[in-house]
Amino acid sequence: MLSLALAASLVVAACGSDGDESRDAADAQATPAQAVSEIGETRAALEASLVALTAGARQKAEDIVAEGYLQHYEKVEGPLEKVDPELKEQIEDTINEEIRDRIKDGASVAEVRKLVDEAKANLDRAAGELQQ
């Protein structure tokens, strides 16, 4: 029941509301330095999800990825969109779709780790572009 409530709250959060609009505006106005900091937090969330997945906590791993995306990567999107919109989209798809879908589908830790490594490499590239 708790998992269902958490999933429902994540769906509502992803759908947006009036409060989300002001948050979205703030996220879009994040500085490149703030975005780089949030990239570090996004990387940490991806690593934490692997730890949970390795321990057999598949739902927790998915929740950590979702939360990391919502709380951290969304703050990267605005500044990264200005310098490399394709990279922004690629990272978004890898984290919010591929990694989460593979965790849900029962993929092995090795398979998820490969996607996480890809996302982290692209996050590193994004950080470099934001620091120029």
Sequence and secondary structure as in RCSB ss.txt:
>XXXX:A:sequence
MLSLALAASLVVAACGSDGDESRDAADAQATPAQAVSEIGETRAALEASLVALTAGARQKAEDIVAEGYLQHYEK
VEGPLEKVDPELKEQIEDTINEEIRDRIKDGASVAEVRKLVDEAKANLDRAAGELQQ
>XXXX:A:secstr
 HHHHHHHHHHHHHH  HHHHHHHHHHHT  HHHHHHHHHHHHHHHHHHHHHHHTT HHHHHHHHHHHIIIIIHH
HHHHHHHH HHHHHHHHHIIIIIIHHHHHTT  HHHHHHHHHHHHHHHHHHHHHHT 
